Amino acid sequence: MKHHGAAPQAEFNFDHELPAGMESFSVRWLATWFGCTPQHWINLVEQGALAAIDLRSPGASKSMLRITRSEVVRYIHSQKTQ
């Protein structure tokens, strides 16, 4: 008996869309890779849509945000399902 519903789609593995060997990314790197601004990634972090680690040293005025590979993949998958 054939099923006439929509065929299940394989989930795209976004992990392979990112360079191998990199486990975290700066907002500047992500902006260049995805063709947007660093502020876009900062906004996502500030809105709580994306988790990041701030590696700035004590007393530093600028943040040094790093976003893990798994968090980037998680976020992209969450946007794909919306």
C-alpha positions in Angstrom: 0.0 0.0 0.0 1.4 3.4 -1.0 1.4 6.4 1.3 0.2 9.5 -0.5 1.3 12.1 2.0 4.3 14.3 1.8 7.6 12.4 1.9 9.7 13.1 4.9 12.6 15.3 4.1 16.1 14.6 5.3 17.4 17.1 7.7 20.1 19.2 6.2 23.4 19.0 8.1 24.5 22.6 8.5 27.5 21.4 10.4 29.1 20.6 7.0 28.5 24.1 5.8 31.0 25.4 8.3 34.8 25.0 7.9 36.2 21.8 9.4 38.4 22.2 12.5 36.8 25.4 13.8 34.9 24.9 17.0 34.0 28.5 17.7 33.6 31.7 15.6 33.9 35.4 16.2 30.9 37.6 15.2 33.1 39.2 12.5 34.0 35.8 11.0 30.3 34.7 11.0 29.3 38.0 9.4 31.8 37.6 6.6 30.9 33.9 6.1 27.1 34.5 6.0 27.3 37.9 4.2 25.8 40.1 6.9 27.0 42.5 9.5 28.7 41.7 12.8 25.9 43.7 14.5 23.4 41.2 13.2 25.1 38.4 15.2 25.5 40.7 18.2 21.8 41.5 18.1 21.0 37.7 18.1 23.2 37.2 21.2 21.6 40.2 22.9 18.1 39.0 22.1 18.9 35.6 23.6 18.4 33.8 20.3 22.0 32.7 20.2 24.4 31.8 23.1 27.9 33.3 23.1 30.9 33.4 25.3 32.6 36.7 25.9 36.4 36.2 26.2 37.3 39.8 26.9 39.9 40.3 29.5 39.0 42.2 32.8 38.9 45.9 32.1 38.7 45.6 28.3 36.2 48.0 26.7 35.3 45.8 23.7 33.7 42.4 23.8 35.3 39.4 22.3 32.3 37.2 21.6 32.8 33.6 20.4 29.9 31.4 19.3 30.4 27.7 19.3 29.9 25.6 16.2 27.1 23.6 17.8 25.3 26.8 18.8 25.5 28.2 15.2 24.2 24.9 13.8 21.4 24.8 16.5 20.4 28.4 15.6 20.3 27.7 11.9 18.2 24.6 12.4 15.8 26.6 14.6 15.4 29.2 11.8 14.8 26.6 9.1 11.8 25.2 11.0 10.1 28.5 11.4 
